[in-house]
Amino acid sequence: MSPQAPAHDADAAGFQGQIPAVEPLLTEIIATLSLAAHAYLSADTDGPPDIVSAEIAIDVASATFERVKERLRPEERLAITQMLTESRMTFVRKRGL
């Protein structure tokens, strides 16, 4: 079996025409995970912050960013770096409580 899917499989998977670039997809995933980490750490919930879930979200977002950052434009790299730094700082503050 070939590691690459045949072209007709891409059409069956919902890709009509051109397959999207990976960078915007991963950037969206990183942003979603960062926002999820903030939600897990939020004091607005009924219970205590979900530190474990926040840590997982931040770790996966960070690993994804490290993998793709060289392929991003400088302004995208900076924005994601700032977003992840804020997520990490919020995590450290909440974990210390």
C-alpha positions in Angstrom: 0.0 0.0 0.0 1.3 3.4 -1.0 1.9 6.0 1.8 0.3 8.6 -0.4 -3.4 8.6 -1.0 -4.5 8.4 -4.6 -6.1 11.5 -6.1 -9.6 10.0 -6.2 -9.4 9.5 -2.4 -8.7 13.2 -1.9 -11.9 14.0 -3.8 -13.8 11.4 -1.7 -12.5 13.1 1.4 -14.1 16.4 0.4 -11.2 18.1 -1.3 -12.5 19.4 -4.5 -9.7 21.0 -6.6 -6.7 22.0 -4.5 -5.8 20.5 -1.2 -5.3 23.3 1.4 -1.8 24.3 2.6 -0.9 22.9 6.0 0.3 26.2 7.5 -3.1 27.8 7.9 -4.6 24.6 9.2 -1.9 24.2 11.9 -2.1 27.9 12.8 -5.8 27.5 13.4 -5.2 24.4 15.5 -2.5 26.2 17.6 -4.9 29.1 18.2 -7.7 26.8 19.1 -5.5 24.9 21.6 -4.3 28.1 23.1 -7.8 29.4 23.6 -8.8 26.0 25.0 -6.0 26.2 27.6 -7.3 29.6 28.7 -10.8 28.1 29.0 -9.5 25.3 31.1 -7.7 27.8 33.4 -10.7 30.1 33.6 -12.0 31.0 37.0 -15.5 31.4 35.5 -16.2 27.7 35.6 -18.0 26.0 38.5 -15.0 24.0 39.6 -11.3 24.4 40.0 -9.2 25.1 36.9 -8.4 22.0 34.8 -4.6 22.3 35.1 -3.9 18.9 33.4 -6.0 19.6 30.3 -4.5 23.1 30.0 -1.0 21.7 30.2 -1.8 19.2 27.5 -3.3 21.8 25.2 -0.3 24.1 25.7 2.2 21.3 25.1 0.5 20.1 21.9 0.1 23.7 20.6 3.8 24.4 21.4 5.0 21.2 19.7 2.9 22.0 16.6 4.3 25.5 16.5 7.9 24.3 16.7 7.2 21.9 13.8 5.7 24.6 11.5 7.2 27.9 12.6 9.9 28.0 9.9 7.2 27.9 7.2 5.2 30.9 8.7 5.6 34.5 7.8 7.4 36.6 10.5 4.3 38.4 11.6 2.4 35.0 12.0 5.4 33.6 14.0 5.4 36.6 16.3 1.6 36.5 16.9 1.7 32.8 17.7 4.8 33.2 19.9 3.0 36.0 21.9 -0.2 33.9 22.2 1.7 30.8 23.5 3.7 32.9 25.9 0.5 34.4 27.3 -0.9 30.9 27.6 2.2 29.6 29.4 2.2 32.6 31.8 -1.5 32.1 32.6 -0.8 28.4 33.3 2.1 29.2 35.6 0.0 31.7 37.6 -2.9 29.3 37.9 -0.8 26.3 38.7 0.8 28.3 41.6 -2.5 28.8 43.3 
